[in-house]
Amino acid sequence: MYELDAAVTHAINGLAGRSAAVDFLIIWISTIGVPLLVLAVAVQWWRHTDRPHTRHVLVAAGLSFLLGLALNQLILLFIHRMRPYDGGVTNLLIARSGDPSFPSDHATATFAIAAAFLLHGMRRVGLCFVAAAMLIAFSRVYIGTHYASDVLGGALTGVIAAFAVRAVYWQGTRIDRLVTGIL
């Protein structure tokens, strides 16, 4: 299985270095993709369309984001996977990272947000976030900092977090009305 993962990772990372403009764009996506996605979520707080539901989904997305990253920290207690550039699988386009490779925090965060929107019935926005999450996950392999399975694992962690939040955080509860009534 490792051979397949390394081969897919190497193939995606092998696209790097062919065009300085494409490399710059992918590095940019990898670097500011998550903050831009978080900003895209946050600015919807003031949407006028179905405000209570939208705000509920935004809170659920934020909770999913945080829970997904917390789950990653638990996983890191047990799994210490070497980065692909340390194993000679990829050529790194950015600075080295000091933490283990699995799972990808970028993939976890972005897929948690996208899954939260989809699970709460905001399909159109959710699909836009899925496209952005896939692009960000791809960028992490392209720049050489993650194996393909790292971003798949991160995506799975994010989706699991969104399902967990969906199961316990319901719209219309007292806490939901309190939080979504702010501003």
Secondary structure, DSSP 8 states (H G I E B T S, - for coil): -HHHHHHHHHHHHTTTTS-HHHHHHHHHHHHHHHHHHHHHHHGGGG--TTHHHHHHHHHHHHHHHHHHHHHHHHHHTT-----TTTTTS---SS---SS-SSS-HHHHHHHHHHHHHHHTT-HHHHHHHHHHHHHHHHHHHHTTSS-HHHHHHHHHHHHHHHHHHHHH--TTSHHHHHHHT--
